């Protein structure tokens, strides 16, 4: 069985498209994915920009967040065509993972908002939905964590080095795969558990931590100091 890790990047729908926004507030502008084989080795990668249909520009905050510009997507293909190629690229007999379930929800909402009814009965897409795993939540369970966290924080606290810049579809997919592979290796998993345990173990703090005892003098020390001073003075 293959293991596919997907990450979508989005842009806001322009405000004048009110009917569209009722269903989906954003459009996909990038699909990035990584495919691992049954031994968790890299088999292939997928990265395509998507041209938005309901906004003429990539809004500045999303340019800043993702690094994707209006020029990057101006010559890109439509959402429907890129999605078809992605479904074909995934193949069969796989599990698909994303960091949270937001990307799955985005596909569902965007397909509905754009009236792409052909996808409603697409066997490849339905297979994908049926085999989709929220790895953010799965990772929380695997590491026995009390709460979910961002992908970059999970990678950092795991003792792994985040590869590349966050909020790039392919980069985020790679880092999700990185966590997955580490969690499947007993030695790496033990290191991750230790790192998270240390990170979330409360430090015992007392009032004594506020006091610099090196600056304190006690009565006996003062008396001794005074006696020594007296002896010195008498000798003089």
Secondary structure, 3 states (H helix, E strand, C coil): CEEEEEEEEEEECCCCCHHHHHHCCEEEEEEEEEEECCCCCEEEEEEEEECCCCCCCCCHHHHHHHCCCHHHHHCCECHHHHHHHHHHHHCCCEEEEECCCHHHHHHHHHHHHCCCHHHHHCHHHHHHHHCEEEHHHHHHHHCCCCCCCCHHHHHHHCCCCCCCCCCCHHHHHHHHHHHHHHHCCHHHHHHHHHHHHHHHCCCCCCHHHHCCHHHCCCHHHHHHHHHHHHHHHHHC
